[in-house]
Amino acid sequence: MVEALPQAAAPAPVMVPIRSIGPRERERIAQHLMALKPHDRYLRFGYAASDEQIQRYVDGLDFDRDELFGIYNRRLDLIAVAHLAFAPDDQLKDCAEFGVSVAEHARGRGYGARLFERAAVMARNEGVGMLFIHALSENTAMLKIARNAGATVVRSGSESEAHLQLPHATLDSRMSEIALEHYAEVDFQLKTRAKQFWAFLATVQEIRSGVRAARDQSSP
């Protein structure tokens, strides 16, 4: 009788630093969105947004009402951006809408799902009871994220709408959001310092190369 070998435990998911984005990051947001290909812009906005339309969207972002957060690479480029839009003051406060975009080279890493999870926690802690996603029906990646999170998806021709019922906030959910934000801020500061160091090192190397070249030219 052959004994079955014990199965290896599944590796623990790697924590992804997701940082809140403020109004000083408008340029980075615009750069990220404008780098999207036409079809990706179509899926994100529901139409083939031009650079001018994207710029108007970025200029009109309300950072006091809504929440934006994203994932940065080592060069501090935004490779994924999520927009959690809350209802205006004169509308129902119990709902919020989620939108997301991920740079082409950063896909397949689960960033969209992680951003949706973060949005759900944030919305829950803000007292939101229902999180919505309005997407084109062909945006299968976005709808899959919603379904995997337990959202109900309703299709109406070329468009689909997903809604996820959120539980009430708890002390654990609030502490989890604080811890995740702190982790992301520490990660961002480390990346900032590393980028500054490499820029300084590159300047030093240029100076050394210039001194070496001048010395060689002055040599008999």
Steps between C-alpha positions, in 0.01 A plus 500: 500500500643833397459778752382832368756772533390797710402795289706813538319786665394777265734797520368794698384785277753779465382824653466773239560857624197706399540869579240775518545761226458872559456801270877545464503174303278626217790497254587139583135398461482672161823335385368158603167543321647654185740206471201267460436373149177607323315175579606517866374859519174377345462233769591738784274790406238334279616700199826557311617792715742742337793659684294818540206310650731315738656828608155646570416191705821536703451876546146437624588239763351593837754385758290641786200282417650194328790269577776413254773250568758315300806281467842647425802327350860564603521804272191641677290464186134423564444158346146457634241759605160455664228762540240455773229756422255586776156647439468881489357676804149517354481127422483172690806458723475123522660428160839540335640411156832332425717548191850369434776489240823300493798566274536235229842380621370456857201279426462140608620572855162541664533875546143572390361254754718641778384852422137388503552335840654820632213706360246271668669542839526876456136535390385279785684714753338811351155357566426393142269202473518436125802511268425529128699432184365622169693339215470394140391139470816422303712610796519143622801561725316764704182295521698195609653701785151604609360146483796354692437755774141382527333778303181449304544581131207604280554526126301735280622473142841655454517617863504322833457608858638325805404575858653369819319521833743615769478413870514762771839631604669341798806581707689232306409650162605847616829377644566300184463812285735696726761223492484464121534875449798515736668210318447671164634833626817338637548319168454826307754685717755220455452511122534879506829481692630228269413705191673806647809294582527352152454845347781632724721206408437559129601866542820397679582256221447773240731733689765231530472419130533869416807540721654188349433622146649843576806337655548278194474797264754702698749213515798537257 
